[in-house]
Each structure stands twice: as structure tokens, then as C-alpha cells.
Amino acid sequence: AERPVWHRPAYSILDVEAGTVTTS
Amino acid sequence: MTWHSEQITAAIDGEVIVMGMIRGQYVGLDDIGSVLWKLLEQPQTIRQLCDELGLRYQGNSDTILADVTAFLEDLRSIDLIEVVDAGSTR
């Protein structure tokens, strides 16, 4: 099996107190 | 670097959700972010992480190094990981 292609790690931050979602 | 002591990790469908208790934030990681996070359960240097990821993924080593470094800086800035003494890395 071929190795998967690298991509930059991504994340989402849910800030409950501020009520915001931030995506990388 | 390794996991911060003030966080809780859960895996859902292979992807990781981390709750940072210091800031009260929930952080969802994608597939590669989740792999990287699991590697950080034990203290690792950036070089060790990049070497391991280079074995698992097709990518330019310089690109992997830059992406991993930036990602770790982001995680550190929100108190999900912390720097430990070099003697703690395996």
C-alpha cells in the first residue's frame, strides 16, 4: 500500500466561553 | 514536547478531540493532526516526530518540518502541549 500524501495538520478550536470556533 | 498535564483527550472515529482545561477550549484535530497528537503522548523532539511522520506519509522533509513546527507552536500557544527536559525524550 502506498503511503498517504502529507498535508499540513489542521484543527478547529471551540471556545465555549467566547462562543467562537476557529479553524486553522 | 509532550501532552500538557491539564488536558483531556478523546478519540472519535479515529480523530482526536482535546479539551484544554486551562483555557476551557475544545480542539478537534484532523487525520494527520490526530496521528501527531498520539505520537506526543510520549515526549518527543521535533526531529523524532518528523522522522516518524516521514515514514508514514509521502512528503518533502522540509515541508513536514515546517508544518509540524508551526502546528506544535499553535498547540503550545493554547496550552495543549508543553516543553519537557531533553532527558525526558526517548
Backbone of each chain as nested JSON, in Angstrom:
{
  "chains": [
    {"id": "A", "residues": [
      {"number": 1, "name": "ALA", "atoms": {"N": [0.837, -1.194, 0.0], "CA": [0.0, 0.0, 0.0], "C": [0.874, 1.247, 0.0]}},
      {"number": 2, "name": "GLU", "atoms": {"N": [0.475, 2.228, -0.799], "CA": [1.231, 3.472, -0.848], "C": [0.969, 4.281, 0.412]}},
      {"number": 3, "name": "ARG", "atoms": {"N": [1.981, 5.041, 0.814], "CA": [1.8, 5.926, 1.964], "C": [0.897, 7.081, 1.573]}},
      {"number": 4, "name": "PRO", "atoms": {"N": [0.047, 7.539, 2.49], "CA": [-0.783, 8.704, 2.177], "C": [0.078, 9.951, 1.991]}},
      {"number": 5, "name": "VAL", "atoms": {"N": [-0.455, 10.888, 1.228], "CA": [0.28, 12.121, 0.94], "C": [0.199, 13.058, 2.14]}},
      {"number": 6, "name": "TRP", "atoms": {"N": [1.315, 13.662, 2.465], "CA": [1.384, 14.594, 3.593], "C": [0.597, 15.862, 3.297]}},
      {"number": 7, "name": "HIS", "atoms": {"N": [-0.104, 16.347, 4.298], "CA": [-0.667, 17.699, 4.235], "C": [-0.522, 18.317, 5.612]}},
      {"number": 8, "name": "ARG", "atoms": {"N": [-0.618, 19.618, 5.678], "CA": [-0.421, 20.297, 6.954], "C": [-1.513, 19.889, 7.939]}},
      {"number": 9, "name": "PRO", "atoms": {"N": [-1.146, 19.549, 9.176], "CA": [-2.158, 19.192, 10.172], "C": [-3.133, 20.355, 10.381]}},
      {"number": 10, "name": "ALA", "atoms": {"N": [-4.412, 20.028, 10.483], "CA": [-5.429, 21.064, 10.658], "C": [-6.196, 20.82, 11.95]}},
      {"number": 11, "name": "TYR", "atoms": {"N": [-6.798, 21.887, 12.458], "CA": [-7.548, 21.762, 13.708], "C": [-8.645, 22.814, 13.753]}},
      {"number": 12, "name": "SER", "atoms": {"N": [-9.618, 22.577, 14.618], "CA": [-10.657, 23.559, 14.909], "C": [-10.71, 23.741, 16.416]}},
      {"number": 13, "name": "ILE", "atoms": {"N": [-10.864, 24.986, 16.845], "CA": [-10.931, 25.274, 18.277], "C": [-12.318, 25.802, 18.609]}},
      {"number": 14, "name": "LEU", "atoms": {"N": [-12.998, 25.101, 19.508], "CA": [-14.283, 25.579, 20.021], "C": [-14.035, 26.206, 21.382]}},
      {"number": 15, "name": "ASP", "atoms": {"N": [-14.23, 27.515, 21.441], "CA": [-14.072, 28.225, 22.71], "C": [-15.46, 28.431, 23.294]}},
      {"number": 16, "name": "VAL", "atoms": {"N": [-15.791, 27.635, 24.298], "CA": [-17.143, 27.638, 24.855], "C": [-17.47, 28.988, 25.475]}},
      {"number": 17, "name": "GLU", "atoms": {"N": [-16.524, 29.527, 26.221], "CA": [-16.776, 30.776, 26.941], "C": [-16.996, 31.938, 25.979]}},
      {"number": 18, "name": "ALA", "atoms": {"N": [-16.159, 32.002, 24.944], "CA": [-16.273, 33.101, 23.986], "C": [-17.327, 32.82, 22.922]}},
      {"number": 19, "name": "GLY", "atoms": {"N": [-17.735, 31.555, 22.805], "CA": [-18.728, 31.197, 21.8], "C": [-18.203, 31.287, 20.386]}},
      {"number": 20, "name": "THR", "atoms": {"N": [-16.935, 30.984, 20.194], "CA": [-16.334, 31.077, 18.862], "C": [-15.751, 29.742, 18.429]}},
      {"number": 21, "name": "VAL", "atoms": {"N": [-15.682, 29.564, 17.112], "CA": [-14.99, 28.419, 16.53], "C": [-13.913, 28.958, 15.603]}},
      {"number": 22, "name": "THR", "atoms": {"N": [-12.688, 28.545, 15.824], "CA": [-11.567, 28.985, 14.995], "C": [-10.989, 27.775, 14.282]}},
      {"number": 23, "name": "THR", "atoms": {"N": [-10.827, 27.904, 12.971], "CA": [-10.268, 26.809, 12.182], "C": [-8.911, 27.213, 11.655]}},
      {"number": 24, "name": "SER", "atoms": {"N": [-7.94, 26.312, 11.753], "CA": [-6.607, 26.627, 11.239], "C": [-6.693, 26.803, 9.735]}}
    ]},
    {"id": "B", "residues": [
      {"number": 1, "name": "MET", "atoms": {"N": [8.814, 17.693, 23.476], "CA": [7.458, 18.164, 23.745], "C": [6.568, 16.971, 24.044]}},
      {"number": 2, "name": "THR", "atoms": {"N": [5.531, 17.234, 24.811], "CA": [4.579, 16.169, 25.117], "C": [3.254, 16.804, 25.525]}},
      {"number": 3, "name": "TRP", "atoms": {"N": [2.251, 15.947, 25.784], "CA": [0.943, 16.448, 26.184], "C": [1.061, 17.3, 27.444]}},
      {"number": 4, "name": "HIS", "atoms": {"N": [0.277, 18.361, 27.5], "CA": [0.175, 19.144, 28.718], "C": [-0.613, 18.332, 29.741]}},
      {"number": 5, "name": "SER", "atoms": {"N": [-0.259, 18.48, 30.997], "CA": [-0.953, 17.711, 32.034], "C": [-2.398, 18.171, 32.204]}},
      {"number": 6, "name": "GLU", "atoms": {"N": [-2.675, 19.425, 31.802], "CA": [-4.017, 19.985, 32.005], "C": [-4.854, 19.845, 30.738]}},
      {"number": 7, "name": "GLN", "atoms": {"N": [-4.998, 18.633, 30.244], "CA": [-5.845, 18.401, 29.077], "C": [-6.442, 17.008, 29.163]}},
      {"number": 8, "name": "ILE", "atoms": {"N": [-7.547, 16.829, 28.448], "CA": [-8.204, 15.519, 28.366], "C": [-8.35, 15.186, 26.887]}},
      {"number": 9, "name": "THR", "atoms": {"N": [-7.978, 13.965, 26.527], "CA": [-8.01, 13.545, 25.128], "C": [-9.075, 12.474, 24.918]}},
      {"number": 10, "name": "ALA", "atoms": {"N": [-9.832, 12.626, 23.842], "CA": [-10.797, 11.595, 23.459], "C": [-10.662, 11.351, 21.963]}},
      {"number": 11, "name": "ALA", "atoms": {"N": [-10.86, 10.106, 21.542], "CA": [-10.805, 9.768, 20.117], "C": [-12.198, 9.385, 19.65]}},
      {"number": 12, "name": "ILE", "atoms": {"N": [-12.644, 10.003, 18.566], "CA": [-13.96, 9.721, 17.999], "C": [-13.765, 9.418, 16.52]}},
      {"number": 13, "name": "ASP", "atoms": {"N": [-14.12, 8.193, 16.113], "CA": [-13.947, 7.771, 14.717], "C": [-12.521, 7.999, 14.231]}},
      {"number": 14, "name": "GLY", "atoms": {"N": [-11.558, 7.725, 15.097], "CA": [-10.164, 7.815, 14.683], "C": [-9.577, 9.206, 14.751]}},
      {"number": 15, "name": "GLU", "atoms": {"N": [-10.423, 10.21, 14.973], "CA": [-9.901, 11.566, 15.081], "C": [-9.989, 12.027, 16.53]}},
      {"number": 16, "name": "VAL", "atoms": {"N": [-9.102, 12.934, 16.874], "CA": [-8.898, 13.286, 18.278], "C": [-9.584, 14.602, 18.626]}},
      {"number": 17, "name": "ILE", "atoms": {"N": [-10.217, 14.608, 19.79], "CA": [-10.744, 15.835, 20.387], "C": [-9.979, 16.041, 21.693]}},
      {"number": 18, "name": "VAL", "atoms": {"N": [-9.43, 17.23, 21.863], "CA": [-8.681, 17.53, 23.081], "C": [-9.38, 18.665, 23.808]}},
      {"number": 19, "name": "MET", "atoms": {"N": [-9.594, 18.494, 25.099], "CA": [-10.119, 19.592, 25.899], "C": [-8.983, 20.166, 26.722]}},
      {"number": 20, "name": "GLY", "atoms": {"N": [-8.68, 21.43, 26.458], "CA": [-7.666, 22.118, 27.241], "C": [-8.312, 22.723, 28.472]}},
      {"number": 21, "name": "MET", "atoms": {"N": [-7.947, 22.237, 29.635], "CA": [-8.634, 22.666, 30.86], "C": [-8.201, 24.055, 31.308]}},
      {"number": 22, "name": "ILE", "atoms": {"N": [-7.029, 24.491, 30.888], "CA": [-6.563, 25.82, 31.292], "C": [-7.418, 26.902, 30.641]}},
      {"number": 23, "name": "ARG", "atoms": {"N": [-7.714, 26.731, 29.355], "CA": [-8.46, 27.761, 28.619], "C": [-9.922, 27.392, 28.385]}},
      {"number": 24, "name": "GLY", "atoms": {"N": [-10.3, 26.16, 28.731], "CA": [-11.678, 25.749, 28.507], "C": [-12.031, 25.641, 27.04]}},
      {"number": 25, "name": "GLN", "atoms": {"N": [-11.065, 25.21, 26.224], "CA": [-11.3, 25.098, 24.788], "C": [-11.316, 23.632, 24.366]}},
      {"number": 26, "name": "TYR", "atoms": {"N": [-12.175, 23.332, 23.39], "CA": [-12.175, 22.013, 22.769], "C": [-11.473, 22.142, 21.424]}},
      {"number": 27, "name": "VAL", "atoms": {"N": [-10.541, 21.244, 21.151], "CA": [-9.784, 21.311, 19.906], "C": [-9.956, 19.995, 19.154]}},
      {"number": 28, "name": "GLY", "atoms": {"N": [-10.476, 20.094, 17.935], "CA": [-10.629, 18.919, 17.084], "C": [-9.486, 18.858, 16.087]}},
      {"number": 29, "name": "LEU", "atoms": {"N": [-8.864, 17.699, 15.974], "CA": [-7.714, 17.539, 15.079], "C": [-8.099, 16.685, 13.876]}},
      {"number": 30, "name": "ASP", "atoms": {"N": [-7.524, 16.979, 12.722], "CA": [-7.798, 16.164, 11.538], "C": [-6.952, 14.888, 11.583]}},
      {"number": 31, "name": "ASP", "atoms": {"N": [-6.922, 14.15, 10.471], "CA": [-6.264, 12.84, 10.492], "C": [-4.784, 12.928, 10.845]}},
      {"number": 32, "name": "ILE", "atoms": {"N": [-4.055, 13.793, 10.168], "CA": [-2.619, 13.902, 10.45], "C": [-2.394, 14.547, 11.817]}},
      {"number": 33, "name": "GLY", "atoms": {"N": [-3.218, 15.524, 12.154], "CA": [-3.105, 16.128, 13.478], "C": [-3.32, 15.101, 14.579]}},
      {"number": 34, "name": "SER", "atoms": {"N": [-4.243, 14.177, 14.336], "CA": [-4.527, 13.134, 15.323], "C": [-3.351, 12.172, 15.465]}},
      {"number": 35, "name": "VAL", "atoms": {"N": [-2.742, 11.818, 14.335], "CA": [-1.562, 10.943, 14.386], "C": [-0.444, 11.625, 15.162]}},
      {"number": 36, "name": "LEU", "atoms": {"N": [-0.236, 12.902, 14.849], "CA": [0.825, 13.664, 15.517], "C": [0.553, 13.746, 17.022]}},
      {"number": 37, "name": "TRP", "atoms": {"N": [-0.712, 13.97, 17.351], "CA": [-1.078, 14.09, 18.765], "C": [-0.795, 12.792, 19.52]}},
      {"number": 38, "name": "LYS", "atoms": {"N": [-1.146, 11.67, 18.899], "CA": [-0.915, 10.382, 19.563], "C": [0.576, 10.136, 19.774]}},
      {"number": 39, "name": "LEU", "atoms": {"N": [1.4, 10.578, 18.815], "CA": [2.848, 10.423, 18.978], "C": [3.357, 11.23, 20.168]}},
      {"number": 40, "name": "LEU", "atoms": {"N": [2.669, 12.34, 20.444], "CA": [3.115, 13.232, 21.521], "C": [2.751, 12.72, 22.91]}},
      {"number": 41, "name": "GLU", "atoms": {"N": [2.043, 11.594, 22.967], "CA": [1.699, 11.058, 24.291], "C": [2.974, 10.761, 25.085]}},
      {"number": 42, "name": "GLN", "atoms": {"N": [4.011, 10.334, 24.357], "CA": [5.335, 10.192, 24.967], "C": [6.181, 11.38, 24.521]}},
      {"number": 43, "name": "PRO", "atoms": {"N": [7.043, 11.896, 25.386], "CA": [7.865, 13.05, 24.997], "C": [8.666, 12.779, 23.727]}},
      {"number": 44, "name": "GLN", "atoms": {"N": [8.622, 13.744, 22.806], "CA": [9.295, 13.605, 21.517], "C": [9.973, 14.921, 21.17]}},
      {"number": 45, "name": "THR", "atoms": {"N": [11.085, 14.828, 20.458], "CA": [11.652, 16.029, 19.864], "C": [10.97, 16.252, 18.514]}},
      {"number": 46, "name": "ILE", "atoms": {"N": [11.087, 17.471, 17.991], "CA": [10.508, 17.757, 16.678], "C": [11.143, 16.848, 15.628]}},
      {"number": 47, "name": "ARG", "atoms": {"N": [12.439, 16.614, 15.76], "CA": [13.131, 15.753, 14.797], "C": [12.568, 14.335, 14.829]}},
      {"number": 48, "name": "GLN", "atoms": {"N": [12.323, 13.821, 16.03], "CA": [11.76, 12.471, 16.147], "C": [10.378, 12.404, 15.504]}},
      {"number": 49, "name": "LEU", "atoms": {"N": [9.576, 13.433, 15.738], "CA": [8.237, 13.468, 15.148], "C": [8.319, 13.477, 13.625]}},
      {"number": 50, "name": "CYS", "atoms": {"N": [9.2, 14.329, 13.097], "CA": [9.307, 14.459, 11.64], "C": [9.829, 13.17, 11.01]}},
      {"number": 51, "name": "ASP", "atoms": {"N": [10.766, 12.521, 11.672], "CA": [11.288, 11.257, 11.146], "C": [10.174, 10.218, 11.063]}},
      {"number": 52, "name": "GLU", "atoms": {"N": [9.377, 10.14, 12.121], "CA": [8.288, 9.16, 12.15], "C": [7.233, 9.474, 11.092]}},
      {"number": 53, "name": "LEU", "atoms": {"N": [6.878, 10.753, 10.98], "CA": [5.855, 11.147, 10.008], "C": [6.361, 10.966, 8.581]}},
      {"number": 54, "name": "GLY", "atoms": {"N": [7.67, 11.154, 8.384], "CA": [8.253, 10.942, 7.062], "C": [8.163, 9.497, 6.622]}},
      {"number": 55, "name": "LEU", "atoms": {"N": [8.144, 8.581, 7.591], "CA": [7.991, 7.163, 7.266], "C": [6.542, 6.827, 6.925]}},
      {"number": 56, "name": "ARG", "atoms": {"N": [5.616, 7.581, 7.512], "CA": [4.192, 7.26, 7.348], "C": [3.546, 7.959, 6.166]}},
      {"number": 57, "name": "TYR", "atoms": {"N": [4.123, 9.104, 5.759], "CA": [3.486, 9.915, 4.719], "C": [4.475, 10.245, 3.616]}},
      {"number": 58, "name": "GLN", "atoms": {"N": [3.932, 10.459, 2.416], "CA": [4.743, 10.933, 1.303], "C": [4.8, 12.449, 1.377]}},
      {"number": 59, "name": "GLY", "atoms": {"N": [5.992, 12.982, 1.555], "CA": [6.096, 14.433, 1.613], "C": [7.544, 14.867, 1.697]}},
      {"number": 60, "name": "ASN", "atoms": {"N": [7.779, 16.094, 1.297], "CA": [9.114, 16.674, 1.381], "C": [9.478, 16.891, 2.847]}},
      {"number": 61, "name": "SER", "atoms": {"N": [10.678, 16.489, 3.23], "CA": [11.057, 16.559, 4.648], "C": [11.066, 17.992, 5.166]}},
      {"number": 62, "name": "ASP", "atoms": {"N": [11.444, 18.935, 4.311], "CA": [11.44, 20.338, 4.741], "C": [10.01, 20.829, 4.982]}},
      {"number": 63, "name": "THR", "atoms": {"N": [9.097, 20.384, 4.123], "CA": [7.693, 20.773, 4.284], "C": [7.124, 20.188, 5.57]}},
      {"number": 64, "name": "ILE", "atoms": {"N": [7.423, 18.912, 5.805], "CA": [6.933, 18.261, 7.026], "C": [7.484, 18.982, 8.254]}},
      {"number": 65, "name": "LEU", "atoms": {"N": [8.766, 19.314, 8.223], "CA": [9.379, 20.013, 9.362], "C": [8.699, 21.357, 9.608]}},
      {"number": 66, "name": "ALA", "atoms": {"N": [8.478, 22.123, 8.539], "CA": [7.854, 23.442, 8.691], "C": [6.428, 23.316, 9.214]}},
      {"number": 67, "name": "ASP", "atoms": {"N": [5.676, 22.363, 8.661], "CA": [4.279, 22.192, 9.07], "C": [4.172, 21.708, 10.513]}},
      {"number": 68, "name": "VAL", "atoms": {"N": [5.025, 20.757, 10.868], "CA": [4.987, 20.219, 12.234], "C": [5.388, 21.3, 13.236]}},
      {"number": 69, "name": "THR", "atoms": {"N": [6.421, 22.061, 12.903], "CA": [6.873, 23.124, 13.804], "C": [5.771, 24.149, 14.034]}},
      {"number": 70, "name": "ALA", "atoms": {"N": [5.108, 24.559, 12.955], "CA": [4.031, 25.544, 13.083], "C": [2.862, 24.978, 13.885]}},
      {"number": 71, "name": "PHE", "atoms": {"N": [2.536, 23.72, 13.616], "CA": [1.427, 23.072, 14.323], "C": [1.718, 22.983, 15.822]}},
      {"number": 72, "name": "LEU", "atoms": {"N": [2.942, 22.605, 16.16], "CA": [3.31, 22.486, 17.576], "C": [3.3, 23.849, 18.265]}},
      {"number": 73, "name": "GLU", "atoms": {"N": [3.714, 24.868, 17.535], "CA": [3.672, 26.223, 18.111], "C": [2.235, 26.61, 18.426]}},
      {"number": 74, "name": "ASP", "atoms": {"N": [1.325, 26.252, 17.515], "CA": [-0.089, 26.557, 17.754], "C": [-0.602, 25.814, 18.99]}},
      {"number": 75, "name": "LEU", "atoms": {"N": [-0.271, 24.531, 19.077], "CA": [-0.743, 23.737, 20.224], "C": [-0.155, 24.258, 21.532]}},
      {"number": 76, "name": "ARG", "atoms": {"N": [1.093, 24.677, 21.462], "CA": [1.732, 25.19, 22.675], "C": [1.103, 26.517, 23.092]}},
      {"number": 77, "name": "SER", "atoms": {"N": [0.728, 27.317, 22.102], "CA": [0.173, 28.637, 22.414], "C": [-1.177, 28.531, 23.113]}},
      {"number": 78, "name": "ILE", "atoms": {"N": [-1.868, 27.412, 22.934], "CA": [-3.158, 27.238, 23.618], "C": [-3.054, 26.207, 24.745]}},
      {"number": 79, "name": "ASP", "atoms": {"N": [-1.822, 25.981, 25.195], "CA": [-1.571, 25.165, 26.395], "C": [-2.033, 23.715, 26.272]}},
      {"number": 80, "name": "LEU", "atoms": {"N": [-1.879, 23.131, 25.088], "CA": [-2.206, 21.71, 24.944], "C": [-0.964, 20.833, 25.032]}},
      {"number": 81, "name": "ILE", "atoms": {"N": [0.196, 21.415, 24.728], "CA": [1.449, 20.668, 24.883], "C": [2.423, 21.536, 25.658]}},
      {"number": 82, "name": "GLU", "atoms": {"N": [3.438, 20.891, 26.19], "CA": [4.448, 21.634, 26.937], "C": [5.824, 21.072, 26.615]}},
      {"number": 83, "name": "VAL", "atoms": {"N": [6.812, 21.917, 26.783], "CA": [8.195, 21.51, 26.555], "C": [8.709, 20.837, 27.813]}},
      {"number": 84, "name": "VAL", "atoms": {"N": [9.344, 19.693, 27.632], "CA": [9.933, 18.983, 28.766], "C": [11.439, 18.902, 28.557]}},
      {"number": 85, "name": "ASP", "atoms": {"N": [12.154, 18.558, 29.616], "CA": [13.605, 18.452, 29.527], "C": [14.007, 17.438, 28.474]}},
      {"number": 86, "name": "ALA", "atoms": {"N": [15.15, 17.69, 27.847], "CA": [15.644, 16.781, 26.812], "C": [15.814, 15.372, 27.361]}},
      {"number": 87, "name": "GLY", "atoms": {"N": [16.12, 15.252, 28.637], "CA": [16.305, 13.935, 29.232], "C": [15.035, 13.127, 29.286]}},
      {"number": 88, "name": "SER", "atoms": {"N": [13.883, 13.785, 29.114], "CA": [12.61, 13.069, 29.172], "C": [12.224, 12.479, 27.838]}},
      {"number": 89, "name": "THR", "atoms": {"N": [12.904, 12.915, 26.757], "CA": [12.545, 12.386, 25.447], "C": [13.184, 11.034, 25.281]}},
      {"number": 90, "name": "ARG", "atoms": {"N": [12.469, 10.159, 24.492], "CA": [13.009, 8.827, 24.339], "C": [13.915, 8.749, 23.138]}}
    ]}
  ]
}
